[in-house]
Amino acid sequence: MTRKLFGTDGVRGTANTYPMTAELALMIGAAAGRYFRRERTGVHRVVIGKDTRRSGYMFESALTAGLCSTGMNVMLLGPVPTPAVGLLTPSMRADLGIMISASHNPAEDNGIKFFGPDGFKLSDEAEREIEALVEAGVAPAQAGNIGRAKRIDDGRFRYQERVKSSFPQGMRLDGMKIVIDCANGAAHRAAPEILWELGAEVIAMGISPDGYNINDGCGSTQPQAAAARVVAEGADLGICLDGDADRVVLIDETGAVADGDQIMALMAARWAEEDRLRGGTLVATVMSNLGLERFLQARGLTLMRTGVGDRYVVEAMRRGGWNLGGEQSGHIVMTDYATTGDGLMAALQFLAEMVRSGKPAQELVHTFEKVPQLLKNVRFAPGAAPLDRAQVKTRIQEAEATLGTKGRLLIRKSGTEPLIRVMAECEDEALLAQVVDGVVAEIESAA
């Protein structure tokens, strides 16, 4: 069965437009409730978190209604980061965790992400079965078995304590000035509080959500304002989270931005030195820079690549028994501490290295030399399939032949938006631009 609702990270789209409607959210909630109630009898629980989008109220209510209709008891966490749901689902002995968020997307979008009882995101197979239940319809529970909903007021504080426990015991951030951009999102309270409690002087941005300004000119996808603030304030480090705080980019004292590849390289090298990097392996996606792979190989370490999506990174980590992975976009997964990407935990690992080494951020964020990389997106109309057109296939083959051994070309459809992503790497930047622009032009013509 081909998945119709689920993309690479749950169900996502524009609020009040299929598939992100209240009606469908209710059906998804009922289907998920029925799926997770089938395993055993007795009390069944689900925890629901959300980010700060206005539409989150609507989807929270719809999902709650669907879940309660099948006998699930719902625990509502309110606005919390996505990794909080992954951590609290097993901690609260829940059968299911749900996060309502569209991550780094604009406020008009929203999404529904699912976590199993172990705190990890659901497999493709589980999502297909839930889709099948949505299509078939779910019989509600008898009146006496309807579930109840309850607000959990301390979910954020439980999460904050778990995040701080990932920082070295006894280490403090005294004397450090840190700019934290919370993207007007789910971590707008948790992130500044954690840094302050660890001793830092905190300059907080993106901490005034109004339901519509999440990721608007701020956060990990738009770090320019935070970079300027770092320089203006003379800060030691800038930390930019996205709307649900599962990804991070860092900014050094000069205002230069470091992506997830640089952060993972630093962590992998340090963990390998401390004999903490299981199997000498870092797991990353096909989007990670070739320079990262060369950096690891020079140290006798391995880069294991997966498809795009932090869920696929985690699945590979669990299969191989590896404990560090992530994405260039800033999802950093440390299974010693969390079940999914956690932007703040990753930032704390970087801060710990700053304290331990006494080195400035500028020296630590530029771990390896990147191979020039160019990424362009092509939007296409719903129902269109430009990658199936003969002329597009031919142009892609020609581009791959042109690059040869000088670089690599990656073409993929986004799992969350109607976009085709064209990415290439090559030492020759003129050739790089020529190859990418040629492929993009052909796809645009077909789309």
N, C-alpha and C positions, 0 to 999 in steps of 0.2 A: 504494500500500500504506500503510495506517494504521500508525503506530508503536505497538507494544504494550509494549515493554520500556523504551524510552528516553523520558525526560521532557525538560524544558527544560535539564537539566544532567546527562546520562548516565542510568544506571540507578540507582534509589534505592528504599529501603524498609527495613523492619525486618529485622534479621539473622535468618537461619534461617526466614524467611517469604517466600514467592514475591513478587517475583522475586529477592530477595537470599538465595539458598541457595547452598551450596557446589557442588551439582550444576549449577545453571544458570551459575554463574561459570565452571566448567570449560568448559561449552559455549560461553559467550560468548568465553572466551579462545581456544578452538579456532577459532571463527568469525572473530574479529578476526585471528588468525594467518593463516588461509587468505586473507582479504580482502587483507591487506597483502603477502602473498607472491606474489600473482598478477601484480604489476607487473614484477618482474624476477627473475632468478636470482641465485645467489651467497649471501653471508652476510646473514642477516636478524636485526635486533636490535629489542628492545623494552625500554624502561625502565619500572619500576614503582615508584611511591612510595606512601606511605600516611600517614594521621594516626595518632593514638594509641589508637584504639578497640581493645578486645580482639578483636573479630571480624575486625580487619584481618589477623591472622595466618592465619585460615582462608581468607579471600578471596585473600590473596597466594599461598598455596599452591595453591589451586584454579586461579586464573588462570595461574600458572606452569605447572602440569601441562597445561592446555589449550593454551597457547602452544607449549610444548616438543613436544607431540604433533604439531604441524603444522610443526615444523622451525625455530621461532623461538628465537633465543638471548636469554635473559632477564637483564637487569641490575637487581638489586634495590637500590634506594636506601635502603630503610628509611624511618623517619619524616622527611618533608620537607614543606614547604608545597606546595600545588598549583602556584603559579607556578614552583617549582623544576623540576617535571616539564616544564612548557611551555618553560622555558629550556634544560634539559639534553637534551631529545629531539633537537633539531637539532645541539646542540653535540657529542653523542656519536654522531652520524650514525645515529640509530635510525630505523626505519621507523614506529614507533608509541610513544606514551607513554601510560601508564595511571596514574591517581591513584585510590586507594581511600580514599574519604572521603564523609561525608554533610554536610560543611561545618559549618553552624551548628546542625544538628539534634542531638537528644540521643544519648547513647552507644549506645542500643539500635538505632539506625538505622545504615545504612552505604550506600555508593554506589560506582559505578564510572564514572569520567570518562575520556574518550579524547582524546588529542592526536595530530594527524597528524605526518608527518615535518618539517613546517615549524614545529612547536611550537604551532599554533593548534588549537582544538577542532574536532572533526569536523562536517561539514555534516549537515543532515537527511537528505540523499540517501545519504551514506555510512552513517549509522546505520540507515537502512532496509535497505540491502544487507546489513549485518551481521546484522540481525534475520532477514532471509530465510535467511541461512546457518545461523543457529541453528535455525530451523524445519526446514530441509531436512536438516540433519546434515552433518558434515564428515568426509571420509575422512582418517584419520591418515597421517602421513608413513611411509615405509618405515623399518625399524628402524635402518638406517645413517644416516638423515637426521634423527633426533630431535635437538631442540635441547638446549642446556645452560643452567644457571642459575648466576649469579655474583653475589656480594655486592659492591657498590661502597661502600667505606668513606668516601670523601671527597666524596660528593655534596652533603652539607650545606655543606661549606666552599667548594665551587665556587659554589654558589648565593649564599652570603654575600658573596663577592667581587663577584659580578655586581650584587647589591643596592647595595653600597657604591659601585660605579662610577657609579650613577645620582645620587649626591650630588655637589655641586659640588667640583671638584678643589681641594684646599687648604683648604676650609672645615672648621671643627671645631665641636663642640658643647660646648666647655669652659665650665664655669660653669652649665650647664643641668641641672636636676633633672627627670627624666622617669619617670613611672609607666608601666610596660608590662604589660598584662594579656594573657597568651598563651593564655587559655582552656583551659589544660591540654591544648593541642593540638600541632599539627605544628611550630610555631615556638617551642616552649618553650625551646629552646637557641639557635637562630639569632638571634631578635629581641633578647634582652638582650645577646648578644655583639656584635652589630653596633653597637648604640647605645653600648656601653662603648668599643668600639674607636674610635668617632668622637669620644670625649672626654666623653660625658655621665655624670652621676651617675645610676645606674639603680636604680630600685626595682621589682623584678620580682614579678609575681603570676601565678597560674595556670601554674606551672612544675613541678608535681609530678603528672604524669599517672599514673593507675593502671589505665587501660583503661576506666574507667567514669565518670570525673568530667569528661570533655571537655564544654565549654559548660555545665557545671552551676553556675549562680549566678555565672557569670563570662563574659568575652568580649564581643564587639561587640553581642550581643543582650541582654545583661544587665550593663550597665556601672555599675550603682549602687555596687558595692563599690569599683571603681576610682575612681569620682568622689569617694567619701568619702575614699579614700586620698590622692588628689591634694590635697584641702583640708587633711587632717590633716598631710601631710608638707610643705606649702607648695611643692608641685611647680610647675614652669612649664607642664607639659603632661602629659596622660594619653593613652595610645594603647591602644585595645582591639581586638584581632584576634579572628577567629572560629577555629573548630577547625582549618581548613586554611589559615588566614592569607591568604586571597585577598580579604578585605574588612576594613574598618577604620572605627571611629568615633573621634573625638577629643574630649578633655575639656579645657576651659580651666581656668585657675587658680582659678576660682570654683566649679568642679564642674559647670558647664553642659556638656551633651553636644551635639556638632555632628555631623550625619549627612553622607552622601556628597554631597548637593546643595550644602551650604555649602563643602565641600572643593573640589568641582569648580568652583564659581563663583570661588573665590579663584585656583585654578590657571589657569582660562580667561582671567581678566582679566590675570594676570601674564604668561602666555605670549603673549597678544595684544600687550601692551605691548612685549615683547621680539621680536615678529614670529616667534614660534615656533608659534603656533596655526594649523595648516594650514587654509586655506580659511575662517578666521574662524569655525569651527564646532565646537561641543561636541555629542557624541552622548550621549543619555540615553534612558531608557525612558519609557513613558507614566505611570509612577508618580512621576516627578520633579515637584517642586512648581512651581506656576504662577509663584511668585515668582522662581524661577531663570530661567524663560523671560523674564520682564519685565526682570530684571537684565541679561541678555545683550542683549536688544533695545535697551536704553537705551545700550549701548556699541557698537552697530552689529554685534553678533555674532549668530550663528544657533544655535538649539537644534534639533537633528535628533532626533526621537523614534522609538523602536523598540518592539517587543514586549518583554515582561519576560524577562530572562535576559541575563547578561553575554555569552553567546555571540552573541546577536543584535546586541548593541551592537558587538562586535568585527567581525562580518560587515559591518555598515553602515560602520564605520570603514574597513575594507579596500576596500570598493566605492567610497567617496567620497574615499579618500586622506587621511582625517582622522586625527589622532594623539592625541586626547584624548576620553575618554568614560567612562561608568560608570553606576552605579545609586545611587539614594537610600540603599539598604541599605549602601553602603560599598564596593562593587566599583569601583575606580578603575583604568581601563585606559590605559596610556601606551605606545603601540606603538613609541615611540622607544627604550624600555627593555625591554619585556616583551611577551609574546604573550597574556597574560590578566590579570585583576585581581590586583594585588599590594598587600596592605594595608600592608606595611612600606615599600615604595617610595613609596607615596602619603604616608605619614607623614613620610618623609624630605624630600619636596618641601615639605611644610608647615613642617617645622623649618628648612629652608633659607630660606624666606621670613621666618621669625621672626628668624633670624640676620641676614639681608640688611637687613631693615627696622628692626630693633631694637624692633619692636612686640610687646606681650604677646599671648598666644594669644587672650585675650578679645576683643581688637580685630580679630583676623584671622578667627576662626571664625564671626562673625556678619556675613557679607558682604552679605546681602540680607534683607529682611523676608519671612517666609513668609506665604503665603495659608493660612488655617486649613485643615487637612487631617485627615480622619478615616478610619481604616481598621479594618474589622472582618472577622473570618474566620468562616465557617460550615462546620463539618465535616459531611460527608455519607457515607452508607453506600456501600461499593463496589457499583458497578452502577447506583446511582441517578443521575438526570439532572435535578435540580431546575430548572436553567436552561431546560430544554425545556418546562416546564409553562406553560400559557397564563396562569395567574394571576400567575406570576412575571414573565413577559414584559410583562404589562399594568402591573404595579407599577413595573417599571423604566422603561417609557415615561412613566408619570405622574411619576416622580421627575425624569427628564430635563426634562420640560416645566416642572416646578416650579422647577428651577434656572435654566433658560433661559440667558441670557447672564451670569448672576451667578456661575456656577461650572461645574464639570464632574463627571461621574459615570463611574466605570470599574468594570466587573464582569468578573472573570476567574477561571478555574479555575487552581489551582496546578499547575505541571508536575511537582512532586515529592511532593505530599501530597494526600489526598482533602479538599481545602479549596476553598471559593469565597471569593474576596477581594472585599470591597465597599469601594471607596474613593471619596470625594468631596472636592471643594474648594469653598469658598465663603467670602466675606468675612463673611457673616451666620452666626455660629456656631450660633445657635438653629435656623436653617433647615437648616444642615448636619447637625446631629444628627437632626432630624426626618426628613430624606430618607434618611440611612443606616439609621437604626433601622427605618424602614418597609420598606425593601428587605430588610434582614436578617431581619426577622420573617416576611416572605412566603417567603423562601428556606428558613428553618428549618421553616416549616409544610410546605413541599413536600418537604423532605429527610427 
